[in-house]
Amino acid sequence: MYFRTISAGIVSLLGAAASGQYRVVGYQEQDVASDEIRNTERLVQVRYKRGEFPRSGSGRGPIAHHMDFEIMLTVSSAAGVDLTILENPASTPTQIATALAASESASKRVNDSMDELFDLVYQVLMSGPNIDLGLGFRIGSRWVPDFEKGDVYNRGEHAVLTGMLRVSCQIDESVPSATLYQFDDNDVSLTFEGDATERAGVKEAP
């Protein structure tokens, strides 16, 4: 079905446009020098989330498929101090104050990083030339209807933030249909007893 091809196409489209600014799970990265890459810890993941199949047409296909894909974004930022200090009851007030300052700074950086990543991904998906998501066939109603961030959480010495945007589109899916057979026709003319005139014929399948 086309939804699998479209999902792979979104991965390829975002991966080709990354330019070292993020990584796409499932995309084969090219060799890039380390000094040309920034924020390589930022991840973009793509998955087919759901589909709707409106009941219309003959039921033999093609069948309309309204689909949603989730684009999951993950960014992180080093806090400069182990944020587990905040959860340790034995931490001193000085240690806690230092950890709080580092946490606030990391939260700001990770939020700014997420804003930038969403901007980058959205621009790729909604670019005019990408109306068909980089694929060689028509896709209907491509749209990004929403985006939502999660809450910043601490993982060791890093602040982590996740976000989710949805890509919707539609296409007609082909399915195997019933086989139609072409029968040979027999042409039958009618004559009635006592009437020499041949009447209009009828055709019937054998």
Secondary structure, DSSP 8 states (H G I E B T S, - for coil): -HHHHHHHHHHHHHHHT-TTS-EETT-------GGG---TT-EEEEEEEEEE----S-SSS-EEEEEEEEEEEEEEEE-SS-GGGGG-TT--HHHHHHHHHHHHHHHHHHHHHHHHHHHHHHHHHH-GGGTTTT-SS--EEEEEEEEEE---EEETTEEEEEEEEEEEEEEEE------------EEEEE--TT--S-EEEEEE--
